Amino acid sequence: MERMMEDAGAGRSRRGAGTTAGGRAGGGAVAGKIDWFRFWRDMVIAALVFNVVAGLVTWYYIFPLLGLR
């Protein structure tokens, strides 16, 4: 069973062997350094997804419970 788990995780990453922590091939990323552009891009995407889900839950679940829709 343990061997199957190791095999399942072996090909999980699609990045090449020469990529860095930042996901770019070659140099560029330094250990412990934050890629702020990528960080804020991901935060904006997460906020948009959260707001869409919260809006749908509010519109289709909360408002009908309160008799507002």
C-alpha positions in Angstrom: 0.0 0.0 0.0 2.8 2.4 0.9 4.5 1.7 -2.5 1.3 2.6 -4.3 1.1 5.9 -2.5 4.7 6.6 -3.4 4.0 5.8 -7.1 0.9 7.9 -7.1 2.8 11.0 -5.9 5.8 10.4 -8.1 4.4 12.1 -11.2 2.3 14.7 -9.5 4.3 17.8 -10.4 4.2 18.8 -14.0 7.2 21.2 -13.6 10.5 20.2 -15.0 13.4 19.2 -12.8 15.2 22.5 -13.3 12.5 24.7 -11.9 12.8 26.9 -8.8 10.5 27.5 -5.9 8.8 30.3 -7.8 8.0 27.9 -10.7 10.3 29.5 -13.2 12.9 27.5 -15.0 16.5 28.6 -14.4 17.4 31.4 -11.9 15.3 34.2 -10.6 13.7 32.9 -7.4 15.7 33.2 -4.2 15.0 30.9 -1.2 12.8 32.8 1.3 12.0 35.7 -1.1 8.4 36.3 -1.8 7.1 36.9 -5.3 4.8 39.8 -4.5 3.2 40.0 -7.9 2.2 36.4 -7.8 1.1 36.7 -4.1 -1.3 39.6 -4.8 -2.6 38.1 -8.1 -3.5 34.9 -6.2 -5.1 37.0 -3.4 -7.3 38.9 -5.9 -8.4 35.7 -7.5 -9.2 34.1 -4.2 -11.2 37.2 -3.1 -13.2 37.2 -6.4 -14.0 33.5 -6.0 -15.0 34.0 -2.3 -17.2 37.0 -3.2 -19.0 35.1 -6.0 -19.7 32.1 -3.7 -20.8 34.3 -0.9 -23.1 36.3 -3.2 -24.7 33.1 -4.6 -25.2 31.7 -1.1 -26.8 34.9 0.1 -29.0 35.3 -3.0 -30.3 31.7 -3.2 -30.2 30.6 0.5 -30.1 33.5 3.0 -32.5 35.9 1.2 -35.2 33.2 0.7 -35.0 32.2 4.4 -35.5 35.9 5.4 -38.3 36.3 2.9 -36.4 39.0 1.0 -36.5 37.3 -2.4 
